[in-house]
Amino acid sequence: MGDKLNETYITLDGYVEVEKYRYLYFLTILTVYILIVCCNCTIVYLIVIHQNLYEPMYVFIAALLLNAVLFSTAIYPKLLLLIDFLSEKQIIAYEACLFQAFLFYSLSGSEFLLLAAMAYDRYVSICKPLQYPTIMRKTKVRSFLVLAWLVPACHIAVAIVLFAHLKLCGFTLKGIFCNNSVNYLLCVASRAIVIYGLVVLFNLSLLPMVFILFTYTMIIIVAYRSCGKVRKKAAQTCLPHLLVLINYSCLLTYDMIIVRLESDISTTVRFVMTMQIIMYNPLFNPVIYGLKVGEIYKHLKRLFCHTRGK
């Protein structure tokens, strides 16, 4: 029975003194998850109900915030519904572990592709304003949204299938959720998975990042040569996207460091870095877009004033 359990379940060994702080962890994770859902969904709600926000830029912002909610839902319910923090042992079925890793990396890739689509939208809006209505049609926006979720899902699905067919020799994962560290549990490190992982990293992270940086460089050049109005528009609409890109790129780097330096960093440092990955970005996005994007801020202010008045 014990052997069967070891073949099926993975122990999550990334918690710090869970026996001592289990209730604090549980309440913190529950509070953060509720905040993430409420903050992101509030901005999405404002974009949906106000017709003056029915523009590609706001549609992409809504998609990015929904992606953050999905990302959090892939991580937080495992901590809450299976009550990891309140259990004596923190375990997860291997199949569920692979599915969680699939959602984590697939939605992470979608984040970069959505940011790339937003960068392209801003480039057309600022550098080719007269052609903007023709280029950014509804069909193109829908295509970008579908591809932003479909392309990463297809990429990551191949890696998960490769993992599923390899034998496990380890059953303790140094983390609080499943990520690329699963590779260290394999009996033999797969060269094919490592190479394919680099291809995925290039396609879903590095390539979109290069495209985004190139696009914003072109925007800065055009804005610098234009009048003050164009510069102001470029600063107001591009700055939030750049802040989100920088923040998410740092978190991606965190994840890579955690995986690559698995045995070289303490459990406490790894735990703190992991919590930053799953907390900062989903909370950071709605704050940035709510405060820095003028039209959204106006509607958000009216919503709170109306609620306070009632």
Residue frames relative to the residue before (quaternion, step in Angstrom):
aa qw qx qy qz dx dy dz
M 1.0000 0.0000 0.0000 0.0000 0.00 0.00 0.00
G 0.6481 0.5205 -0.3061 0.4640 3.58 1.06 -0.87
D 0.6424 0.5196 -0.3260 0.4594 3.58 1.01 -0.83
K 0.6419 0.5284 -0.3184 0.4554 3.54 0.99 -0.87
L 0.6387 0.5261 -0.3240 0.4585 3.58 1.02 -0.82
N 0.6625 0.5108 -0.3017 0.4574 3.58 0.98 -0.89
E 0.6478 0.5200 -0.3173 0.4575 3.57 1.07 -0.66
T 0.7498 0.4283 -0.2007 0.4627 3.56 1.10 -0.68
Y 0.8053 0.3007 -0.1230 0.4959 3.59 0.94 -0.80
I 0.2534 -0.7333 0.6149 0.1413 3.53 -1.26 0.67
T 0.3137 -0.7334 0.5724 0.1900 3.57 -0.98 0.88
L 0.2705 -0.7525 0.5821 0.1479 3.57 -0.87 1.00
D 0.0557 -0.8482 0.5249 -0.0441 3.54 -0.35 1.32
G 0.4489 0.7188 -0.4300 0.3113 3.58 1.06 0.71
Y 0.5164 0.6584 -0.4109 0.3620 3.58 1.26 0.02
V 0.3051 -0.7402 0.5736 0.1732 3.57 -1.20 0.62
E 0.8398 -0.1610 0.0612 0.5149 3.55 -0.62 1.23
V 0.0480 0.8497 -0.5215 0.0621 3.54 0.85 1.04
E 0.5956 0.5722 -0.3674 0.4276 3.60 1.11 -0.60
K 0.7055 0.4704 -0.2508 0.4670 3.57 1.06 -0.81
Y 0.8180 0.2569 -0.0906 0.5067 3.57 0.93 -0.96
R 0.2629 0.8225 -0.4861 0.1346 3.60 1.22 0.25
Y 0.6981 0.4662 -0.2891 0.4602 3.63 0.87 -0.88
L 0.6123 0.5301 -0.3398 0.4781 3.59 1.10 -0.68
Y 0.6389 0.5216 -0.3168 0.4683 3.59 0.96 -0.88
F 0.6766 0.5170 -0.2947 0.4336 3.54 0.83 -1.03
L 0.6914 0.4712 -0.2786 0.4716 3.59 0.85 -0.96
T 0.6318 0.5352 -0.3291 0.4540 3.59 1.03 -0.78
I 0.6807 0.4827 -0.2858 0.4711 3.58 0.86 -1.00
L 0.6436 0.5222 -0.3209 0.4584 3.60 0.97 -0.84
T 0.6671 0.5043 -0.2949 0.4623 3.59 0.92 -0.94
V 0.6701 0.5007 -0.2994 0.4589 3.58 0.90 -0.94
Y 0.6535 0.5167 -0.3213 0.4502 3.59 0.93 -0.85
I 0.6428 0.5084 -0.3184 0.4764 3.60 0.98 -0.83
L 0.6444 0.5204 -0.3144 0.4637 3.60 0.99 -0.84
I 0.6430 0.5296 -0.3183 0.4524 3.58 0.96 -0.89
V 0.6824 0.4822 -0.2894 0.4669 3.58 0.83 -0.98
C 0.6899 0.4886 -0.2893 0.4490 3.60 0.84 -0.96
C 0.6874 0.4933 -0.2952 0.4438 3.61 0.81 -0.97
N 0.6986 0.4670 -0.2744 0.4675 3.58 0.83 -0.98
C 0.6894 0.4847 -0.2861 0.4561 3.57 0.89 -0.90
T 0.5847 0.5696 -0.3731 0.4409 3.61 1.13 -0.54
I 0.6671 0.4802 -0.3002 0.4840 3.61 0.92 -0.90
V 0.6412 0.5170 -0.3239 0.4654 3.59 0.97 -0.85
Y 0.6304 0.5431 -0.3202 0.4530 3.59 0.99 -0.85
L 0.6577 0.5089 -0.3060 0.4636 3.59 0.94 -0.87
I 0.6560 0.5060 -0.3104 0.4662 3.58 1.00 -0.81
V 0.6627 0.5191 -0.3028 0.4468 3.58 1.02 -0.79
I 0.7653 0.4156 -0.2223 0.4383 3.62 0.81 -0.94
H 0.7134 0.4111 -0.2630 0.5029 3.62 1.18 -0.33
Q 0.4009 -0.7637 0.4639 0.2021 3.54 -0.54 1.22
N 0.6239 0.5416 -0.3613 0.4324 3.61 1.07 -0.50
L 0.6483 0.4748 -0.3181 0.5032 3.58 1.32 -0.06
Y 0.4748 0.6615 -0.4430 0.3751 3.58 1.28 0.24
E 0.4050 0.6715 -0.5032 0.3632 3.54 0.68 1.17
P 0.6830 -0.5162 0.3140 0.4105 3.62 -1.12 0.57
M 0.6413 0.5420 -0.3436 0.4206 3.60 0.89 -0.87
Y 0.7077 0.4501 -0.2607 0.4781 3.58 0.90 -0.93
V 0.5903 0.5512 -0.3628 0.4649 3.58 1.14 -0.59
F 0.6642 0.4892 -0.2979 0.4804 3.59 0.97 -0.86
I 0.6193 0.5285 -0.3460 0.4662 3.60 1.04 -0.70
A 0.6442 0.5144 -0.3153 0.4702 3.59 0.96 -0.88
A 0.6502 0.5130 -0.3122 0.4654 3.59 0.98 -0.85
L 0.6475 0.5229 -0.3137 0.4570 3.58 1.00 -0.84
L 0.6763 0.4847 -0.2896 0.4730 3.59 0.98 -0.83
L 0.6228 0.5118 -0.3342 0.4883 3.59 1.08 -0.70
N 0.6185 0.5431 -0.3347 0.4588 3.56 1.06 -0.75
A 0.6351 0.5280 -0.3191 0.4649 3.58 1.07 -0.77
V 0.6353 0.5136 -0.3228 0.4780 3.59 1.06 -0.76
L 0.6496 0.5043 -0.3105 0.4767 3.59 0.96 -0.85
F 0.6238 0.5460 -0.3235 0.4562 3.58 1.01 -0.87
S 0.6863 0.4737 -0.2796 0.4759 3.57 0.88 -0.95
T 0.6459 0.5288 -0.3149 0.4517 3.57 1.04 -0.80
A 0.6112 0.5455 -0.3461 0.4571 3.58 1.19 -0.48
I 0.7432 0.3954 -0.2017 0.5006 3.58 1.20 -0.58
Y 0.7465 0.4837 -0.2517 0.3813 3.58 0.60 -1.17
P 0.6523 0.5140 -0.3583 0.4266 3.68 0.80 -0.77
K 0.5826 0.5602 -0.3798 0.4500 3.59 1.11 -0.56
L 0.6823 0.4761 -0.2831 0.4772 3.56 1.03 -0.77
L 0.7365 0.4236 -0.2201 0.4792 3.57 1.14 -0.69
L 0.7383 0.4328 -0.2511 0.4523 3.59 0.65 -1.14
L 0.7142 0.3675 -0.2475 0.5419 3.59 1.04 -0.69
I 0.3294 -0.8013 0.4537 0.2087 3.54 1.39 0.12
D 0.0121 -0.8407 0.5398 -0.0420 3.55 0.78 1.10
F 0.7140 0.4803 -0.2731 0.4301 3.53 0.82 -1.00
L 0.7198 0.4293 -0.2483 0.4857 3.60 1.16 -0.54
S 0.5852 0.5836 -0.3653 0.4284 3.59 1.28 -0.07
E 0.5786 -0.5766 0.4477 0.3637 3.54 -1.24 0.46
K 0.7836 0.1242 -0.0600 0.6057 3.57 1.08 -0.80
Q 0.2951 -0.7469 0.5721 0.1668 3.56 -0.98 0.89
I 0.1472 0.8064 -0.5495 0.1615 3.57 -0.17 1.31
I 0.0815 -0.7685 0.6328 0.0477 3.53 -1.33 0.40
A 0.5177 -0.6224 0.4835 0.3329 3.58 -1.01 0.77
Y 0.5710 -0.6281 0.4003 0.3451 3.60 -0.97 0.84
E 0.6289 0.5292 -0.3344 0.4611 3.59 1.03 -0.77
A 0.6621 0.4881 -0.2961 0.4856 3.59 1.01 -0.86
C 0.6040 0.5643 -0.3389 0.4495 3.55 1.13 -0.71
L 0.6709 0.4853 -0.2881 0.4810 3.58 0.93 -0.90
F 0.6433 0.5156 -0.3235 0.4643 3.58 1.02 -0.78
Q 0.6393 0.5169 -0.3221 0.4695 3.59 1.02 -0.78
A 0.6429 0.5099 -0.3151 0.4769 3.59 1.01 -0.83
F 0.6126 0.5507 -0.3357 0.4569 3.58 1.07 -0.78
L 0.6860 0.4733 -0.2818 0.4754 3.59 0.86 -0.97
F 0.6369 0.5535 -0.3268 0.4257 3.58 0.95 -0.89
Y 0.7597 0.3796 -0.2107 0.4841 3.59 0.74 -1.04
S 0.6091 0.5505 -0.3560 0.4463 3.58 1.07 -0.64
L 0.7068 0.4421 -0.2574 0.4886 3.59 0.88 -0.94
S 0.5856 0.5492 -0.3696 0.4679 3.59 1.18 -0.50
G 0.6493 0.5031 -0.3036 0.4829 3.58 1.02 -0.82
S 0.6260 0.5422 -0.3293 0.4537 3.56 1.05 -0.78
E 0.5916 0.5779 -0.3581 0.4333 3.57 1.09 -0.71
F 0.6889 0.4760 -0.2799 0.4695 3.58 0.87 -0.95
L 0.6720 0.4915 -0.3072 0.4610 3.59 0.94 -0.83
L 0.6301 0.5128 -0.3346 0.4777 3.60 1.06 -0.66
L 0.6376 0.5086 -0.3194 0.4825 3.58 1.04 -0.75
A 0.6262 0.5255 -0.3300 0.4721 3.59 1.10 -0.70
A 0.6423 0.5114 -0.3148 0.4762 3.59 1.02 -0.81
M 0.6474 0.5109 -0.3124 0.4714 3.58 1.03 -0.78
A 0.6306 0.5272 -0.3292 0.4648 3.58 1.05 -0.75
Y 0.6433 0.5108 -0.3149 0.4755 3.57 1.01 -0.82
D 0.6333 0.5345 -0.3209 0.4586 3.58 0.99 -0.84
R 0.6760 0.4762 -0.2927 0.4801 3.60 0.93 -0.86
Y 0.6134 0.5541 -0.3432 0.4460 3.58 1.06 -0.74
V 0.6791 0.4743 -0.2863 0.4815 3.58 0.88 -0.95
S 0.6550 0.5395 -0.3097 0.4289 3.59 0.95 -0.90
I 0.7647 0.3744 -0.1926 0.4877 3.59 0.91 -0.92
C 0.7544 0.3967 -0.2120 0.4780 3.59 0.92 -0.89
K 0.7916 0.1463 -0.0818 0.5877 3.61 1.17 -0.54
P 0.0166 -0.8713 0.4903 0.0101 3.59 0.77 1.03
L 0.6614 0.5157 -0.3182 0.4419 3.61 1.00 -0.75
Q 0.7151 0.4282 -0.2440 0.4957 3.59 1.14 -0.61
Y 0.4096 0.7642 -0.4368 0.2397 3.58 1.30 -0.21
P 0.6874 0.4741 -0.3184 0.4487 3.67 0.73 -0.89
T 0.6635 0.5074 -0.3033 0.4586 3.58 1.09 -0.70
I 0.7039 0.4682 -0.2656 0.4634 3.57 0.95 -0.92
M 0.7822 0.3156 -0.1637 0.5117 3.59 0.77 -1.04
R 0.0687 0.8059 -0.5774 0.1114 3.55 0.48 1.25
K 0.6811 -0.4962 0.3474 0.4114 3.57 -1.27 0.35
T 0.6389 0.5365 -0.3345 0.4382 3.59 1.01 -0.80
K 0.6546 0.5012 -0.3164 0.4692 3.60 1.01 -0.77
V 0.6309 0.5259 -0.3327 0.4634 3.59 1.00 -0.80
R 0.6510 0.5059 -0.3142 0.4706 3.59 0.94 -0.89
S 0.6390 0.5318 -0.3225 0.4526 3.59 0.97 -0.85
F 0.6435 0.5203 -0.3159 0.4641 3.59 0.97 -0.86
L 0.6632 0.5131 -0.3058 0.4509 3.58 0.95 -0.88
V 0.6578 0.5064 -0.3054 0.4664 3.57 0.93 -0.92
L 0.6856 0.4847 -0.2844 0.4627 3.57 0.87 -0.95
A 0.6143 0.5741 -0.3440 0.4181 3.59 1.06 -0.74
W 0.7347 0.3660 -0.2278 0.5238 3.60 1.10 -0.63
L 0.6759 0.5242 -0.2990 0.4231 3.59 1.02 -0.76
V 0.6627 0.5302 -0.3161 0.4241 3.61 0.86 -0.96
P 0.6873 0.4493 -0.3133 0.4771 3.68 0.76 -0.84
A 0.6238 0.5507 -0.3471 0.4325 3.60 0.99 -0.81
C 0.6652 0.4941 -0.2995 0.4729 3.60 0.95 -0.85
H 0.6361 0.5328 -0.3249 0.4538 3.58 0.97 -0.84
I 0.7296 0.4398 -0.2447 0.4631 3.57 0.75 -1.10
A 0.5862 0.5898 -0.3737 0.4110 3.61 1.06 -0.68
V 0.6256 0.5358 -0.3374 0.4558 3.60 1.02 -0.79
A 0.6642 0.5014 -0.3044 0.4635 3.60 0.93 -0.91
I 0.6514 0.5172 -0.3190 0.4543 3.60 0.96 -0.83
V 0.6243 0.5258 -0.3308 0.4737 3.59 1.04 -0.77
L 0.6380 0.5188 -0.3231 0.4684 3.60 1.01 -0.80
F 0.6505 0.5117 -0.3087 0.4687 3.58 0.96 -0.85
A 0.6658 0.5463 -0.3044 0.4071 3.58 0.89 -0.96
H 0.7160 0.4455 -0.2505 0.4755 3.60 1.15 -0.57
L 0.6201 0.5351 -0.3476 0.4564 3.60 1.27 0.10
K 0.5015 -0.6824 0.4579 0.2704 3.55 -1.11 0.75
L 0.3341 -0.7355 0.5602 0.1834 3.54 -1.09 0.85
C 0.1173 -0.7724 0.6183 0.0859 3.56 -1.12 0.74
G 0.7206 0.3294 -0.2203 0.5690 3.56 1.30 -0.27
F 0.1516 -0.8130 0.5595 0.0552 3.57 -1.09 0.70
T 0.6324 0.4728 -0.3410 0.5102 3.57 1.27 0.41
L 0.1506 -0.8033 0.5752 0.0342 3.55 -0.59 1.23
K 0.3343 -0.7482 0.5394 0.1933 3.56 -0.80 1.01
G 0.5995 0.5156 -0.3917 0.4704 3.55 0.25 1.29
I 0.4660 -0.6657 0.4971 0.3043 3.56 -1.31 0.11
F 0.7569 0.1084 -0.1403 0.6290 3.56 1.34 0.06
C 0.5965 -0.6128 0.3977 0.3324 3.56 -1.25 0.36
N 0.0904 0.7648 -0.6327 0.0808 3.53 -0.90 1.02
N 0.8125 -0.2761 0.1910 0.4766 3.57 -1.19 -0.49
S 0.4754 0.6771 -0.4303 0.3610 3.59 1.29 -0.13
V 0.4719 0.6677 -0.4361 0.3759 3.59 1.26 -0.29
N 0.5501 0.6346 -0.3794 0.3882 3.57 1.18 -0.59
Y 0.6625 0.5156 -0.3009 0.4525 3.60 1.12 -0.68
L 0.6208 0.5476 -0.3448 0.4425 3.60 1.24 -0.20
L 0.5381 0.6406 -0.3975 0.3769 3.58 1.25 -0.28
C 0.5694 -0.6010 0.4394 0.3486 3.56 -1.12 0.68
V 0.7830 0.0747 -0.0138 0.6173 3.55 0.99 -0.90
A 0.4463 -0.6888 0.5001 0.2762 3.58 -0.78 1.01
S 0.3188 -0.7724 0.5252 0.1609 3.54 -0.74 1.08
R 0.3863 -0.7257 0.5260 0.2177 3.57 -0.68 1.13
A 0.6145 0.5661 -0.3379 0.4332 3.57 1.09 -0.78
I 0.6623 0.5009 -0.3043 0.4667 3.59 0.98 -0.85
V 0.6362 0.5319 -0.3250 0.4546 3.58 1.00 -0.83
I 0.6751 0.4839 -0.2872 0.4770 3.59 0.90 -0.96
Y 0.6689 0.4932 -0.3022 0.4668 3.56 0.91 -0.91
G 0.6114 0.5583 -0.3393 0.4464 3.58 1.09 -0.72
L 0.6430 0.5081 -0.3155 0.4783 3.58 1.06 -0.76
V 0.6193 0.5332 -0.3336 0.4700 3.59 1.08 -0.74
V 0.6558 0.5050 -0.3009 0.4737 3.57 0.96 -0.91
L 0.6359 0.5346 -0.3201 0.4553 3.58 0.97 -0.89
F 0.6701 0.4954 -0.2949 0.4675 3.57 0.96 -0.87
N 0.7166 0.4762 -0.2603 0.4382 3.58 0.83 -1.02
L 0.7925 0.3568 -0.1619 0.4673 3.57 0.89 -0.94
S 0.7756 0.3135 -0.1789 0.5179 3.60 1.18 -0.36
L 0.7622 0.4021 -0.2268 0.4538 3.57 0.52 -1.18
L 0.6669 0.5055 -0.3064 0.4537 3.60 0.89 -0.91
P 0.6700 0.4678 -0.3149 0.4828 3.65 0.83 -0.84
M 0.6409 0.5349 -0.3319 0.4393 3.59 1.02 -0.79
V 0.6389 0.5105 -0.3171 0.4802 3.58 1.00 -0.84
F 0.6454 0.5209 -0.3134 0.4626 3.58 0.98 -0.88
I 0.6553 0.5161 -0.3074 0.4579 3.59 0.96 -0.90
L 0.6735 0.4933 -0.2947 0.4649 3.58 0.89 -0.94
F 0.6346 0.5166 -0.3236 0.4751 3.59 1.02 -0.80
T 0.6591 0.5251 -0.3021 0.4457 3.57 0.93 -0.93
Y 0.7045 0.4497 -0.2715 0.4772 3.58 0.87 -0.93
T 0.5735 0.5611 -0.3773 0.4626 3.58 1.16 -0.48
M 0.6530 0.5026 -0.3007 0.4802 3.57 0.99 -0.88
I 0.6336 0.5288 -0.3262 0.4610 3.58 1.02 -0.81
I 0.6535 0.5159 -0.3109 0.4584 3.60 0.94 -0.91
I 0.6435 0.5211 -0.3210 0.4596 3.59 0.98 -0.85
V 0.6764 0.4820 -0.2888 0.4762 3.60 0.89 -0.96
A 0.6646 0.5081 -0.3066 0.4541 3.59 0.93 -0.89
Y 0.6365 0.5413 -0.3218 0.4452 3.58 1.03 -0.81
R 0.7157 0.4390 -0.2426 0.4859 3.56 1.07 -0.77
S 0.6583 0.5226 -0.2977 0.4527 3.58 1.26 -0.25
C 0.6970 -0.4565 0.3501 0.4279 3.54 -1.36 -0.12
G 0.7222 -0.4589 0.3159 0.4099 3.53 -1.36 0.18
K 0.6061 0.5745 -0.3521 0.4226 3.59 1.07 -0.69
V 0.6610 0.4962 -0.2978 0.4777 3.56 1.00 -0.89
R 0.6356 0.5303 -0.3250 0.4574 3.58 1.00 -0.81
K 0.6527 0.5150 -0.3076 0.4628 3.56 0.99 -0.88
K 0.6468 0.5180 -0.3095 0.4664 3.57 0.99 -0.88
A 0.6494 0.5206 -0.3095 0.4597 3.58 0.98 -0.89
A 0.6743 0.4975 -0.2948 0.4592 3.58 0.94 -0.92
Q 0.6855 0.5058 -0.2885 0.4371 3.59 0.90 -0.94
T 0.7694 0.3832 -0.2038 0.4687 3.59 0.90 -0.88
C 0.7199 0.4590 -0.2550 0.4540 3.61 1.08 -0.66
L 0.5856 0.6171 -0.3720 0.3713 3.58 1.06 -0.71
P 0.6587 0.4939 -0.3425 0.4527 3.69 0.81 -0.81
H 0.6520 0.5165 -0.3228 0.4516 3.61 0.95 -0.84
L 0.6608 0.5053 -0.3074 0.4620 3.58 0.99 -0.84
L 0.6298 0.5291 -0.3328 0.4612 3.59 1.03 -0.76
V 0.6566 0.4988 -0.3040 0.4772 3.58 0.98 -0.87
L 0.6393 0.5293 -0.3209 0.4562 3.60 1.00 -0.83
I 0.6676 0.4968 -0.3029 0.4645 3.59 0.88 -0.93
N 0.6501 0.5243 -0.3076 0.4559 3.56 0.94 -0.92
Y 0.7169 0.4510 -0.2687 0.4588 3.57 0.80 -1.00
S 0.6083 0.5487 -0.3509 0.4537 3.60 1.09 -0.66
C 0.6328 0.5228 -0.3217 0.4720 3.57 1.05 -0.78
L 0.6630 0.5010 -0.3057 0.4648 3.58 0.97 -0.85
L 0.6198 0.5254 -0.3394 0.4739 3.60 1.06 -0.72
T 0.6342 0.5203 -0.3201 0.4740 3.57 1.02 -0.81
Y 0.5966 0.5635 -0.3417 0.4579 3.57 1.07 -0.79
D 0.6766 0.5014 -0.2948 0.4516 3.56 0.84 -1.03
M 0.6533 0.5112 -0.3119 0.4633 3.59 0.95 -0.84
I 0.6470 0.5145 -0.3189 0.4636 3.58 1.01 -0.83
I 0.6382 0.5368 -0.3240 0.4467 3.57 0.98 -0.90
V 0.6922 0.4785 -0.2767 0.4640 3.57 0.91 -0.95
R 0.7160 0.4692 -0.2626 0.4452 3.59 0.81 -1.01
L 0.7654 0.3194 -0.1749 0.5305 3.61 1.04 -0.76
E 0.0826 0.8637 -0.4947 0.0491 3.54 1.12 0.72
S 0.7845 0.3333 -0.1741 0.4930 3.59 0.80 -0.96
D 0.6618 0.5460 -0.2934 0.4217 3.60 1.27 -0.20
I 0.7184 0.3646 -0.2570 0.5338 3.61 1.21 -0.06
S 0.5591 -0.6327 0.4259 0.3251 3.55 -1.12 0.70
T 0.6518 -0.5187 0.3856 0.3967 3.55 -1.27 0.40
T 0.6398 0.5399 -0.3269 0.4386 3.59 1.02 -0.79
V 0.6654 0.4910 -0.3006 0.4752 3.59 0.90 -0.94
R 0.6514 0.5133 -0.3112 0.4641 3.58 0.95 -0.89
F 0.6541 0.5179 -0.3127 0.4541 3.58 0.95 -0.85
V 0.6586 0.5058 -0.3061 0.4655 3.60 0.92 -0.92
M 0.6678 0.4974 -0.2996 0.4658 3.61 0.93 -0.89
T 0.6442 0.5198 -0.3167 0.4631 3.58 1.03 -0.80
M 0.6506 0.5124 -0.3162 0.4628 3.58 0.97 -0.83
Q 0.6154 0.5372 -0.3436 0.4633 3.59 1.09 -0.67
I 0.6291 0.5489 -0.3321 0.4389 3.58 1.00 -0.83
I 0.7782 0.3713 -0.1955 0.4673 3.58 0.80 -0.98
M 0.6959 0.4612 -0.2824 0.4724 3.61 1.22 -0.23
Y 0.7111 0.5298 -0.2980 0.3534 3.57 0.61 -1.17
N 0.7335 0.4631 -0.2784 0.4123 3.57 0.57 -1.12
P 0.6849 0.4734 -0.3199 0.4522 3.68 0.76 -0.85
L 0.6854 0.4433 -0.2843 0.5028 3.60 1.15 -0.53
F 0.6288 0.5719 -0.3169 0.4210 3.56 1.13 -0.73
N 0.6496 0.5727 -0.3225 0.3820 3.60 0.88 -0.96
P 0.7210 0.4286 -0.2921 0.4596 3.65 0.65 -0.95
V 0.6042 0.5462 -0.3608 0.4544 3.60 1.10 -0.60
I 0.6703 0.4985 -0.2964 0.4629 3.59 0.88 -0.97
Y 0.7324 0.4239 -0.2534 0.4687 3.59 0.75 -1.01
G 0.6400 0.5345 -0.3262 0.4454 3.57 1.11 -0.60
L 0.7561 0.3858 -0.1975 0.4904 3.58 1.06 -0.78
K 0.7587 0.4249 -0.2040 0.4497 3.57 1.01 -0.81
V 0.6795 0.4290 -0.2964 0.5162 3.62 1.15 -0.46
G 0.4832 -0.7506 0.3748 0.2504 3.54 -0.37 1.33
E 0.7062 0.4718 -0.2791 0.4481 3.59 0.72 -1.03
I 0.6491 0.4994 -0.3157 0.4792 3.58 0.98 -0.82
Y 0.6386 0.5360 -0.3243 0.4469 3.58 0.98 -0.85
K 0.6320 0.5401 -0.3293 0.4477 3.60 1.00 -0.85
H 0.6973 0.4602 -0.2711 0.4780 3.58 0.87 -0.98
L 0.6276 0.5330 -0.3327 0.4596 3.58 1.07 -0.71
K 0.6435 0.5188 -0.3102 0.4696 3.56 1.02 -0.84
R 0.6520 0.5085 -0.3097 0.4695 3.58 0.99 -0.86
L 0.6319 0.5469 -0.3272 0.4410 3.58 1.00 -0.84
F 0.7037 0.4537 -0.2707 0.4751 3.57 0.87 -0.95
C 0.6333 0.5200 -0.3322 0.4671 3.60 1.05 -0.72
H 0.6423 0.5179 -0.3073 0.4741 3.57 1.07 -0.84
T 0.6580 0.5040 -0.3015 0.4714 3.58 0.98 -0.86
R 0.6570 0.5100 -0.3034 0.4649 3.56 0.99 -0.86
G 0.6291 0.5506 -0.3179 0.4473 3.55 1.09 -0.80
K 0.6514 0.5073 -0.3089 0.4722 3.57 1.06 -0.79
